[in-house]
Amino acid sequence: MKDLRRYLALKYIQYLVLSSSNTVSTLLGLLGSAYAMVTLRSARVSSKSTAVLISSLAKADILVFLSLALEAAPWSFGAGASAAALARNLLTANAHVSAVLLSCVALEAYLITFLPAESRLLRTVTNARVAARVVWALVAAECALFQLDDVLRAGSTGALLFPLPGTAAALLRSLAYLLGILLRIFNVYIYYKIFFSVSNR
């Protein structure tokens, strides 16, 4: 559907084109995700693997909503630095989940365009659900590690007594940055190939 394609375009711009999120793109992303969730419940949208991935992508913006709520919490409930760190880590988790799921959608588009028959057994609803769950589990583990590192750093001697989480978090942040660059290159290549393939038909 055109509405879902527009939503995907918005998400690609938000997470794979813009260098950092801003208030306008965040609000547009939240509104787009809410609309996508309503659209996906429509009888006009068939239950396919792409719909599963887009649904998981839209649900990722719940993390943005939670982050905004946590940022407001210190003013009203006197929450400490851990709440601010969690809000920041939730935004990071949202960005990472969204970027990987968008790349999964791009890969599926590539398979549909160039290997439709050969990839039919891979492009199933079950496989899409498994892929989405694996992505969520990995990013949840990443978020937990970042949060543990932030909590230990906030303590007076926590980071000195337990240096392993800090080292692992620093390494993971470097790997995430590299993966972000690779995902951008991957998506540009995929849609470049699809665009010229469609144009030449």
N, C-alpha and C positions, 0 to 999 in steps of 0.2 A: 504493500500500500504506500501511496505517496506520503501520507502522514508519518509513517514509520521511517521512511527514507529521509525525510526532513529531520526527524529526531536523531537519526544516526549521524547526519551531517553536522547537526549542532554539537553532538557529543565528540565527534572527531575534531572539530574546531576547539572545543573546550579542553580536551585532554591530550591531543596529539599535535595541535598547531600552536596554541597559546603557550607561552613559556611559563606563565603562572596564572592561577585563577584570580578573578576579580569579582566584585559584588554583582555586576551586571550579568556576567556569564554564569555565576553560581545561581542567581535567581532564575535566569532563563533555563538552566539545566534542571532545577527543581520543578519548574512548571512543565517543562517538556517531559520529564519522567512521570509526573502525575498524569499527564495527558496520554502518554504511551501506555501506562498501566490500564487506563480506562479503555483505550483502543484495543489492547490485546484481549480484553474480556469480551469484545464484540464477536458476534457469530460470523462476521465477515472475514475474520482473521483465522486462517486454518492453523491447527496445532502442528507446527513443523519445528525442526531443529533451530532455524533462525529465530523463530518467535520465542523459543525457550531462552536463547542467548540474549535477545533484546529484553525479555522480561527480567532476567537476572541483572542486566545492566541498569534497568530502571530502578530496581530494588536497591542498588548500590547507593542511590542518593538518599536513602534513609540514614546512612552514615553522616551525610552532610547536615541533615536536620538535627541529628543527635549532637553533632559538633557545635552547631549554633546554639542549641539549648544549653550545652555545657559552658559555652563562652559567656552566656548570660548568668549562669549559676553563681559564680564568685561574687557578683554584685548583690544578689538577693539572698544567698544562703551562706556566704562567707567561706566558700570552698577554697581549698589551697591550690598550690602549684600543680598537684597531680591532676586536677580537673582540667587545667589549661593544657597540660601535656597530653592528656587523653583526647581532648578536642583536636589538637594538632595531629595526633596519630590517627584519629578517625578520618580526617581529611586526606591524610597520606594514603590510608587504606582504600578510601573511595577512589582516589586517583589511580592507584595501582590496579584495583579490580576492574575499573572502567577501561583502562588502557589495554589490559590483557583480553578482556571480553570483546572489545572493539577489534582487536587483532584476530580473535577467533571468528568473528563475523566476516572480516576481510578474507581470511583463509577459506571459509565456506563459500564465499562469493567466487573466489578463484576456482575452487573445485567444481562448482556448478557451471562456470563458464567454460573451463578447459577439460575437465574430466567428469562430466555428468554421470555417465554410466559406471565408470570404474570406481567412483567414490560414493555411489548410492548406499552401500552398506555402512560406510562411515558416517554419513550425514543422517543419522537417526535421532529421534527425540531422546532416546535413552542415552546415547553417547553425548548429546549436548548437555543433558542434565548432569552426567558424570563429570564432564569437563568444567561446567560451572561450579560444581561442588568442590572439585580439586582446586580451582582458582581461589574460591572463597576460603578454603581451609589453609592454603599456603599464605594468603594475605592476612588471615586472622592470626596465624603463628608469627608472622612478621610484626604485626601490630602489637602483639603481646610482648615480644622481645623489645621493641622500641619503648613500650610503656615501662617494662621492668628496668631498662637502662635509665629512663628519665626519673623513676622513683629512687633508684640507687644514687643517682647524681644529686638529687635533691637532699638526700641525707648527708650528714656531716662526714661519715666514714664509710658509707655503703659502697661507693665506687672503689675505694681502696681495698676493702675487705673482699669484694666480689668483682674483680676486674674483667672476668670472662664475658658477662653480658655486654659490657661497654665495647669490648673488642669485637664481639660478634655483631653488635648493632652497627658499629662503624663500617665493618666489612660489608654488611648487608646493604647499608645505605649506598656504598660505592657500587655494588653490584646492581642495585635498583636503578641508579642513575645511568649506568651503562646499558641496562636492559631497556630503559626508556628511550635512549637514542636508537637502539637496534629496532625497537618496535616502530618508531617513526619511519625509519628507513624501509622496514618491511611493508608497512601500510602504503607508503608512497609507491613502492615497486609494484605491489599487488594491483592497486587501482590504476597505475600507469599501464600495466599489461591489459587489464580489463577494458580500459577506455579505448586503447588503440585496437584491441581485438573487435570490439563492438563497432568502432568507426569504420573498420575495413570490411565489414560485412555488407 
